Amino acid sequence: MKIGLVGASGYAGGELLRLLATHPHFEVSAITAHSNAGEQVTSVHPQLQSYAGKKFSAFTPSDFTACDLIFLALPHGESAKVIAQLPTSAKIVDLGADYRLESADAWAHYYGGEHAGAWTYGLADIEPFKSQISRSSKVANPGCYATSVALGVAPASAFADVSDVVVVAASGTSGAGRSAKINLIASEVAGSLTSYKFGGVHQHTPEIEQALTKISGVYTKISFTPILAPMPRGILSTITAKLTQKISTEEVHALYSEFFSHSQFVTVLPLGVMPKTAALTGSNYVQIQVAVDEHTSRLVVSVAMDNLGKGAAAQAIQNANLMCGLDEAAGLRFDGLGL
């Protein structure tokens, strides 16, 4: 299948190119990056030697005419500007935020500007989303924080109050994109942790609430505090919710293990083993651990994943596989780096 990629010079775009280079069914035929048009792909992504000699082009709709599948890896607000110029026959996965939210009011509050509408939400490891993805030609890839929290809370509605969830999550600096920012230079980040978008204003808040409400059938609100961690990539989310019944850690662990028993990518670790971001770097895998805090009668869930892998490019390919009727793990069967 011929593949096109719009916005290939960013971190998510580079990760898409890396994963697509070895995909057994996809062949990249159009690579655009407006601000880097004319540059060698390897000058921006020197690790991608399989693209040696190839250059980024400026976005030209005719370049995508023959594409069966197109990935959009653009900043929020930009995908909606190019959709009308792409072939209507092509399947599209948008890694940006433009088509994630169903509420125009939520979009206006957290992003601003005109609401583009909503596509099928691409949370590929959970029903009812998975079956909907398989029937869709347009899919909105979830945000990285939203993926980690939704997976961490999804099994809990039977024994915890998921209408009121507290999340503290740390992310690597690549989650902020590739454009230069003074607060992301090494001298500012190294050896330091800091919260940001503090006090419930992070743009993934309505997306997480929307996903959890659909999964549980209970209107969900979250208190979300993101933290910038001194590492390039990875997410570690700690999630808590009040228990609605007496239940042990062992019982919760068994319920989580059963819930994800059919997932190819979500692993509930053995009790006593904690999720680790480095174990997942470069992969589509997710690690989860659970506990019951008997002192406060709260569920505690730890979720680790790669914000550029499962949180962006790898999950986008998983979605594309489902959309194209392929094994959802095609091109994604590899372990994390571990360091």
N, C-alpha and C positions, 0 to 999 in steps of 0.2 A: 504494500500500500504506500502511496506517495504521501509524504508528511510535510506540512509547512509549519514554521515557527516564527511568530511575530514577537519581537522583543527578546532577542537571543543573547544580548550582551550583558544582562544582569546575572545575579547569582542563580536565580531559579532557571533562567534561560540556559545558562551554562550547564547546570545539572541535567536539564532535559536533553541537551545535546549529548552529554556523556552517556546517559542511559539509552538514548535512542541509537547510539552508534553500534550497539551490540544486540539490539532488539531483533528477534527472528522474523518478524513480519512487517516491520516498518522501515521505510527508506526515506531519509530526510532529503527533500528536493528544493526547499525554499527556506532561506535563513535571512531574516531581516533584523536590523538594529539601526533605527533612524540616526541616532547621534554618532554611531560608529560605522555608518555606511562607507564602504570602500576599504575598510581595514581588514586585515587577515584575521580569521577567527582565532588563530593561535596567538595573535598579539594581545588579545583580550583574555583568552582562556588558554594559557600556554600548556595546560595539562591535556588538552584535547588534540593530540597529535594525529588522531584518525581523521581530523578535518584539515590537515596541513594543505596549504595551497588554496583553500576556499576562503571567500571573502563574505562579509556581511553586505547585504544590499539594502538600499532604501526601500521602504514599503511601497510596493507597486501591486495593485490588485491583480493584474494579469499574471503575475508570478504564481498565483495560487489557484489558477483555473483548473489545473490538472490534479490538485490535491484532494485526496479522499478524507484526510483528517488534518485539522489545524489546531495548534496550541497557541494560546495567547498568554504571554508572560509580560504584561504591561502594568504600570502603576494604576491605582484605582482612578476611575473616571475616563480612562483612555480606551479600554476595550470597546465600549459602547460607540465610540467614534468611528471604529473601523468595521464593525459587524456588517453594516449595509453594503460594504464594498467587497465582501467575501462571497464565494459561490454558495448559493443556497443548498446545493446538494452535499456540501462537505459537512462532516461531523466536526464539532468544535468543543474543545475543553478550554475554559477560561480560568487561568490561575489567579486572576485578579478578583477584586471584590464586587465588580459591577453588577453581577447577576445573582448574588448570594441571598440578598435580603428580600423578603416578600412585602415588607412594610415600607411604603414611601416615606412615612414619617420618621421611621428609624434611620433610613438612608440620609434624609435631610439633617437629622440631628447629629449623627456620628461622622458623616462624610461630607455632606453639603452638595449642592447642585441637583441636577435633574435625576430622578430615579429611572433607571433603564428597564426595570422589570425583573422577574425572577426566572431562572432556569432550574432544571432538576439539580438538586443538591447532591454533590458527589462524595458523600460519606460512605465509601465503598464497602466497609466491613460490617455494616449494620443494616438490617431491614427496618423499615420498608425501602430505604434508599437504594440498596443494591439492585433489587429487581426493577426499580424505576430507572436507574442508570442504564440497564441493559436494553431498555425500550426507548432510550432518548437519543436525539442527535445533537443536543446542546446541553452541556453540563457545566455547572459552576463548581470548580474545585474548592473545597473548604480551606479556610485559613488554618495556619499551623497551630495556634493556641486552641482554636475551636475544635480541631481534630483531637487534640490530646484530652481536652475536657469532656467532649461528647463521648469518647470511648471510655473514659474513666468513670463516667456517671451512668452510662446506658443500662448496666445490669441492676442498678440500685433501687429502682422505683418500688420493687416489691417489699422492701424492708426499711427504706429510708425516706425522709421528707425531701424530695428533689425539687420542691417548690422554692427552697431557700438553700442555695449552695454557695460555699465559700471556696475561692480558688486563689492560691498564690503560685505563680509560675515563673520560672527563670528561663530566659532564652539567650542564645548566642547572638552576637552582633550582626550576623548576616541577615537576621530577621528584619533589620531596618533598611535593607536594600544596599545598593552599591554606590550610590551618590555620596560624595564627600560631606561629612558632618563632623564638626569639631568635637562633639561629645563622644564620637566613635573612634577617634584616633587612638593608637596604641597607648600613648602616654596618659590618656584620660581613662582608658578602660582597664589596663593591666593592673592586677592586684586590687580591684575594687568592685563592689556590688552597689547598684543603685536602683531604686524603684523609678518607674516612669509612667506617664499617663495614669497618675495616681488618683484614686477617689472615684472609680467607676466610669471613667471616660474613654477607656480603650475601645477602639472601633470594632473589635471582635465580640464585645459584650452582647449586642443584639443578635448576632449570628449564633453564638453559643446558646442563648436563651431560646431562639427559634428552633434549633436542632433538638435540644433537650425536651422542649414542649412537645414536639412531634414524636419523639421516641417514647416518652412516658405517658402522654395524654394528659399531663398535669402542667398548668401554666407555671413556668420556671423563671425565677429571678436569681441572678448571681451577683456576688460581691467579688470582683476580680482585681487582683493586684499583680501586674507584671513586673519582672525584675530583669535588668540587663546584667548578664553574666560575662565575666572576662574569658570568653571562648568564642571561636568563630561560628560554631553551629551546634545545634542541639536544643531540646526543650525538656525541662523537668517540671511537671505540674504536681502540686500537692492539693488535693481536693477533700473537703470535709462536708458532711451533711448529718443532721440529727437523725438518729435511728427512730423508727416507729414501732419496733418490737424488740424483744430481747433476742439477741443472736450472737453467736460466737465468731471469732476470727476464722476458725476452721470452717464454719458453715458458710460464711461470706465467701471465703476462698473457693469452696466447692461450687457455689452458685456462679461466681465469676468464671471459673474454669469451664463450666458447662455452657455458659452463655457464649464464650468465644471458642468453643471446641471445634467449630467448623470454619473458623477464620484461618487463612493461610499466613497471616501476618501479625496477628495480635497474640502475644504470649503472656499468660498469667504465670508468673514465676513461682517456683516452690516456696513455701513459707520459710521466712528467714533470709531469702535472697532479695536484694533490693535492685530496682531498675538503675541503669547506668547509661548516661548519654553517649559516652564514647563507644559502648558496645554496639550502637546503632548507627554510627556515622556512615553516611553514604548508602543507607539501606531503606527499605520500605517497612521495616519491622517496628513493632511497638512492644515495650515491656511494661507490665502492670504488676503492682503488689498492693495488697489490701490489709487492713487491720481494723479491729474494733477498739476504740478508746473507751474502756469501761468507766473511767473516771468521769467522762462528760457524756457518755452514751452517744458517741458520734462515730460514724463511718469515716475512715481515713484511707484515701487512695493515692498511690504514687504512680505517675505515668511518665515514661521517658520515650523520646523518639527524636529523629533528626528533622529539624524544621525545614531543611531544603529537600530532604528525601520524602518521608511520609507526609511532612507538612507542606509539600509543594510538588516537586517534579515527579517523584516516584508514585505518589497517589494519583497524579494526573495521568500517568501511563496506565496505572491500574484501572482507572475510569475508562480510558480509551480502549483498553482491552475488552472490558465488559460491553462497551458501546458497539464494538466491532465483532462481537460474538466469539472472542478468543478466550483462552484460559486467562483468568484475571492476573495470574502470576507470570505471564509471558514476559521475558526480558527483565524480570525482577527477582529471580531466585539467586540471591547472593547475600552473604552475611555482612554485618557491619565491620568496620576496620578495627575497632577495639582500642585504638590509641588516638 
